[in-house]
Amino acid sequence: MEGRTKVLKVILIDDEKVALRELKYILNQYGEIQILGAFSDPVEALKEIPRLNPDVIFLDIEMPEVSGFAVAEQIVEFNIVPYIVFVTAYDEYAIKAFEVSAIDYILKPISPKRIGKAIEKLVKNRMHGYNHNIIKDPWQQKLKDMHRNYSHPFSKIFIYQEEGIILLNPSDILYFMIEGGTVVLVTHQRSYSIRETLNYWEERLADYGFFRCHRCYLVNIEKIEKIFPMFNSTYLLQLTNSSDEIPVSRNYSRVLKQIML
């Protein structure tokens, strides 16, 4: 098999170091596999993935700060789209969700036999020219659906800055705004210029109490302290422990009234 196919470059992500060592040991038995790195910190892995450019990522689902689904969604945002093999302790009923997709899974405790089947599938896909880049958009949606239905709600979001990747709790965010053509995320402590669009964050945080109150503003509903009526069915929002005033345009005022009922 080695002579017929290219070696698969692999990285491993699992916060449990014992599981990481076990997976690394098993994979090292296969000549088709070259392990580029093993990470117990998913943030460190995300920093390295664009540089390492792996073919395959073995990714744990249940990690303390961010789920594997959230990490996978970040990986899909890169220009590379590697195969992802989820490693999970989920019960069999949840695994059925993966069986209808091209994304593979390995159930904990890790079985060498199951690893062998996953590698066989990966090699076959590579030999037949299967490439996730061709189906990036539907694959992204599939990941979002899996994340929503089968994982715990994500507790952190990823903010890419020059100093690295910062993890934030959605509950720490006051609002997002567009300023000078750039989206700015505002917390009590500081502001961050971020790369994603306001529409992206409106969709990403739809289930976490964020309200699009203006074409240039997305606000955390839980942070609204006072609402001031203005002219022509517009409003100003005052947020908890903040002097910033957030406008609500006429187009969004009806939605605000429904939310506050």
Backbone torsions as a table, in degrees:
resi	resn	phi	psi	omega
1	MET	NA	-34.7	-177.5
2	GLU	-61.9	-35.5	-177.7
3	GLY	-73.4	-18.4	-175.0
4	ARG	-98.7	-10.4	-175.7
5	THR	-141.4	154.3	177.8
6	LYS	-71.2	149.2	175.0
7	VAL	-64.7	138.0	177.9
8	LEU	-89.4	121.1	178.3
9	LYS	-84.3	128.6	-168.0
10	VAL	-129.0	143.0	164.6
11	ILE	-125.1	155.4	-176.9
12	LEU	-120.8	137.1	177.6
13	ILE	-132.6	115.5	178.6
14	ASP	-158.7	127.1	-177.7
15	ASP	-71.6	-16.9	177.9
16	GLU	-88.7	110.4	-172.9
17	LYS	-65.7	-32.8	177.9
18	VAL	-64.7	-45.5	178.4
19	ALA	-63.7	-36.1	179.6
20	LEU	-64.3	-45.3	179.1
21	ARG	-64.3	-39.7	-179.9
22	GLU	-63.9	-46.2	179.4
23	LEU	-63.1	-41.7	179.4
24	LYS	-62.1	-43.2	-179.5
25	TYR	-60.9	-46.0	-178.1
26	ILE	-64.9	-45.8	-177.8
27	LEU	-65.0	-30.9	179.6
28	ASN	-66.3	-11.7	178.4
29	GLN	-79.5	-9.7	-174.6
30	TYR	-106.1	125.2	178.6
31	GLY	-68.1	-18.9	180.0
32	GLU	-76.5	-9.0	-172.2
33	ILE	-113.5	131.7	170.6
34	GLN	-120.2	114.0	-178.5
35	ILE	-84.6	116.7	-179.6
36	LEU	-85.1	-27.6	-178.3
37	GLY	-176.1	153.4	176.4
38	ALA	-129.2	124.8	-171.5
39	PHE	-124.9	130.6	172.0
40	SER	-92.9	-12.2	178.9
41	ASP	-111.9	111.1	-177.5
42	PRO	-63.0	-28.7	178.7
43	VAL	-66.4	-43.4	177.0
44	GLU	-62.3	-38.6	178.3
45	ALA	-62.2	-44.0	-179.0
46	LEU	-62.6	-33.1	177.4
47	LYS	-65.3	-33.6	-173.1
48	GLU	-93.0	-21.3	-173.7
49	ILE	-57.6	-46.6	179.6
50	PRO	-59.8	-35.2	-179.6
51	ARG	-74.8	-42.2	-177.0
52	LEU	-75.4	-29.8	177.4
53	ASN	50.8	60.8	-176.5
54	PRO	-74.1	158.0	172.2
55	ASP	-84.4	-32.5	-174.7
56	VAL	-138.7	141.8	173.4
57	ILE	-125.3	121.8	171.0
58	PHE	-90.4	117.8	-166.3
59	LEU	-129.2	119.7	175.9
60	ASP	-68.7	144.0	-179.7
61	ILE	-86.1	-49.2	-171.0
62	GLU	-93.9	93.7	176.2
63	MET	-118.7	154.2	-167.5
64	PRO	-64.4	-42.1	-175.1
65	GLU	-95.9	-36.2	179.6
66	VAL	-139.2	142.1	178.8
67	SER	-78.2	162.1	175.5
68	GLY	-60.7	-30.3	177.2
69	PHE	-63.3	-42.8	179.0
70	ALA	-63.7	-40.7	177.8
71	VAL	-64.2	-43.0	179.8
72	ALA	-61.4	-39.6	178.4
73	GLU	-62.1	-36.5	177.2
74	GLN	-68.2	-40.0	-179.6
75	ILE	-61.4	-39.6	-179.1
76	VAL	-63.9	-24.5	179.0
77	GLU	-70.8	-19.2	178.5
78	PHE	-72.9	164.0	178.7
79	ASN	-69.4	-22.1	175.4
80	ILE	-93.1	146.6	176.7
81	VAL	-131.3	87.3	-178.3
82	PRO	-75.1	164.1	168.3
83	TYR	-64.4	142.0	175.9
84	ILE	-120.4	126.9	174.4
85	VAL	-110.1	112.1	179.2
86	PHE	-77.2	139.9	173.6
87	VAL	-112.5	124.0	-169.1
88	THR	-146.1	151.2	173.6
89	ALA	-101.9	13.4	-178.2
90	TYR	-62.3	152.8	174.8
91	ASP	-66.8	161.5	-175.3
92	GLU	-58.8	-33.0	-177.9
93	TYR	-63.6	-34.5	179.5
94	ALA	-73.1	-31.6	-178.9
95	ILE	-62.6	-27.6	-179.4
96	LYS	-54.4	-29.4	-179.7
97	ALA	-63.4	-31.7	-177.3
98	PHE	-81.1	-24.0	-172.6
99	GLU	-70.4	-17.4	178.8
100	VAL	-91.0	1.3	-175.5
101	SER	-117.5	170.8	176.9
102	ALA	-80.9	-7.5	179.6
103	ILE	-84.1	128.8	-177.5
104	ASP	-90.7	173.3	178.1
105	TYR	-146.3	156.4	172.4
106	ILE	-130.9	129.0	-176.8
107	LEU	-90.3	132.7	174.4
108	LYS	-79.5	146.9	-2.7
109	PRO	-66.7	144.5	-171.8
110	ILE	-66.6	131.1	178.2
111	SER	-107.1	125.5	176.8
112	PRO	-56.0	-36.3	179.2
113	LYS	-63.0	-41.9	179.8
114	ARG	-67.9	-36.7	175.1
115	ILE	-60.0	-42.7	179.4
116	GLY	-59.2	-41.4	178.8
117	LYS	-65.4	-39.9	179.0
118	ALA	-63.3	-42.5	179.8
119	ILE	-65.5	-40.8	177.6
120	GLU	-58.8	-43.1	179.1
121	LYS	-64.9	-42.1	-179.8
122	LEU	-63.3	-44.0	-179.7
123	VAL	-64.1	-41.5	178.3
124	LYS	-61.8	-45.1	178.8
125	ASN	-60.1	-42.1	179.4
126	ARG	-64.6	-42.8	-178.1
127	MET	-65.6	-31.1	-179.6
128	HIS	-91.8	6.7	174.7
129	GLY	75.3	18.2	178.4
130	TYR	-68.5	134.7	-175.2
131	ASN	-142.5	123.9	-179.9
132	HIS	-62.9	-24.6	-178.9
133	ASN	-59.3	-28.6	-177.8
134	ILE	-68.0	-29.8	-174.1
135	ILE	-120.8	37.0	-172.8
136	LYS	-58.3	-47.9	-175.0
137	ASP	-61.9	-52.8	177.9
138	PRO	-63.9	-29.9	178.7
139	TRP	-66.7	-40.3	175.9
140	GLN	-59.4	-44.6	-179.0
141	GLN	-65.3	-38.1	179.2
142	LYS	-62.9	-42.7	177.7
143	LEU	-61.8	-42.8	179.1
144	LYS	-61.7	-41.1	179.2
145	ASP	-65.0	-42.4	177.5
146	MET	-62.2	-44.9	180.0
147	HIS	-58.4	-44.3	-177.2
148	ARG	-69.1	-37.5	-171.0
149	ASN	-94.0	-27.8	-169.3
150	TYR	-123.5	-5.3	177.7
151	SER	-116.3	164.6	172.3
152	HIS	-65.4	148.3	176.6
153	PRO	-54.5	137.8	-177.2
154	PHE	-64.0	140.9	-177.3
155	SER	-97.0	-13.7	-178.1
156	LYS	-135.7	156.3	170.1
157	ILE	-120.1	155.2	-176.7
158	PHE	-95.2	127.4	175.2
159	ILE	-120.0	119.2	-178.3
160	TYR	-90.4	121.0	179.3
161	GLN	-129.6	167.9	179.7
162	GLU	-59.9	-34.7	-178.4
163	GLU	-78.4	-3.8	178.9
164	GLY	133.5	-161.9	179.5
165	ILE	-97.3	128.1	179.8
166	ILE	-110.0	135.3	176.4
167	LEU	-100.5	129.9	180.0
168	LEU	-125.6	144.4	169.2
169	ASN	-75.6	133.3	175.0
170	PRO	-54.3	-33.4	-178.6
171	SER	-68.2	-15.3	178.5
172	ASP	-85.8	-9.5	-176.4
173	ILE	-86.1	131.1	174.1
174	LEU	-82.7	-54.4	-178.3
175	TYR	-166.0	167.1	170.2
176	PHE	-113.9	147.3	174.5
177	MET	-145.5	157.3	172.8
178	ILE	-97.7	122.8	-178.4
179	GLU	-133.9	116.6	-179.0
180	GLY	60.0	33.8	179.1
181	GLY	82.4	0.7	-179.8
182	THR	-115.0	141.3	175.4
183	VAL	-83.5	130.4	-178.8
184	VAL	-118.9	129.7	175.4
185	LEU	-99.3	130.7	-174.6
186	VAL	-118.6	127.1	171.1
187	THR	-117.7	178.3	175.9
188	HIS	-64.3	-33.0	-173.7
189	GLN	-82.5	-42.0	-176.0
190	ARG	-164.9	176.2	176.7
191	SER	-115.2	151.0	179.7
192	TYR	-128.8	128.0	168.4
193	SER	-80.7	127.6	-172.9
194	ILE	-125.2	161.5	-170.1
195	ARG	-88.0	-25.5	-175.5
196	GLU	-77.8	161.5	-180.0
197	THR	-81.6	164.8	176.0
198	LEU	-65.3	-35.7	177.1
199	ASN	-61.9	-38.2	177.8
200	TYR	-59.0	-48.1	-176.9
201	TRP	-72.5	-31.6	175.6
202	GLU	-60.9	-43.1	178.6
203	GLU	-71.8	-42.7	-175.5
204	ARG	-63.1	-35.0	-174.4
205	LEU	-108.8	19.2	-176.3
206	ALA	-59.2	-33.2	-177.6
207	ASP	-92.2	7.5	-174.0
208	TYR	-121.1	26.2	170.5
209	GLY	77.5	33.9	176.1
210	PHE	-108.8	138.6	-171.8
211	PHE	-122.7	125.3	175.0
212	ARG	-78.9	103.6	-174.8
213	CYS	-99.7	-7.2	-175.0
214	HIS	-166.1	156.0	-180.0
215	ARG	-61.2	-20.3	-179.0
216	CYS	-109.9	5.1	-175.7
217	TYR	-138.3	140.3	172.3
218	LEU	-131.0	121.0	-169.3
219	VAL	-119.9	147.2	174.2
220	ASN	-78.6	113.6	-174.7
221	ILE	-59.2	-36.0	-178.0
222	GLU	-65.3	-18.0	-178.2
223	LYS	-92.9	-3.8	-179.8
224	ILE	-73.9	123.4	-179.5
225	GLU	-104.0	-41.9	-179.4
226	LYS	-140.5	150.9	177.5
227	ILE	-124.0	123.7	-179.0
228	PHE	-110.7	119.4	175.8
229	PRO	-66.2	140.0	176.7
230	MET	-121.1	-163.5	-178.5
231	PHE	-82.0	156.4	171.6
232	ASN	56.5	41.8	176.0
233	SER	62.1	31.9	174.1
234	THR	-109.9	167.5	-176.8
235	TYR	-141.9	163.4	168.1
236	LEU	-120.7	138.9	179.0
237	LEU	-107.0	133.7	171.7
238	GLN	-107.6	130.7	-175.0
239	LEU	-101.2	157.3	-179.3
240	THR	-59.6	129.1	177.3
241	ASN	53.8	36.9	179.3
242	SER	-143.1	141.6	176.5
243	SER	-90.9	-5.8	-179.0
244	ASP	-68.8	140.9	176.4
245	GLU	-112.0	125.5	-174.6
246	ILE	-105.9	124.0	-179.0
247	PRO	-78.6	146.2	169.9
248	VAL	-115.7	115.1	-177.4
249	SER	-76.5	164.0	-178.5
250	ARG	-57.7	-37.1	-178.5
251	ASN	-62.3	-25.5	-176.3
252	TYR	-109.1	-0.5	-174.9
253	SER	-65.4	-35.9	179.9
254	ARG	-65.1	-39.5	178.3
255	VAL	-64.2	-39.7	178.1
256	LEU	-60.3	-44.1	179.3
257	LYS	-61.4	-40.2	178.8
258	GLN	-65.2	-40.3	-179.8
259	ILE	-65.1	-39.2	-173.4
260	MET	-86.9	-3.8	178.4
261	LEU	-66.2	NA	NA
